Amino acid sequence: MGFPLRSAVVSTFAHATEAEERVLDALRILLPEEIEIRRLRLKGHHGNPIVSLEARIERKETRELWQRILNKLRGGEFEKIAMVAPGRIDKTCHLHLRFDKQLAYAGGLALTEGGDVIHLRLKVAAYPAKRKVAVDLVKKFLQTK
């Protein structure tokens, strides 16, 4: 089976209470070295400064991104991804995964439901572009690993 992931967007927020460089370090454990991280200054609900950090990854680098994720996953996390992935594919064929930002800073990856996350949105190359096709592709792909 071919590699079914076409592109990705990796994003997170650096809140005023966090050291932005540490948040960047957490984000970089996922990213191939040549990927640019876009930085956008925002204001929170109470006027507090927030920095949005986002990287866009295209075809060639998506495979490297996936390999980096596999290399950093904590024990049992791959099985968890395989279990939850079908339910995290939306109607536009994007797979959404959320990784614990604090653990990423420490050098590992684990899925989380919390709010302090690194969000990963992966485009599944499904033809025709239908959710069911994307779900089937991802299930087969994750079974081969």
Beta strands, then each sheet from edge to edge (+ up, - down):
strand 1: 5-15
strand 2: 38-43
strand 3: 49-57
strand 4: 94-100
strand 5: 117-124
sheet 1: 2+ 3- 1+ 5- 4+
end
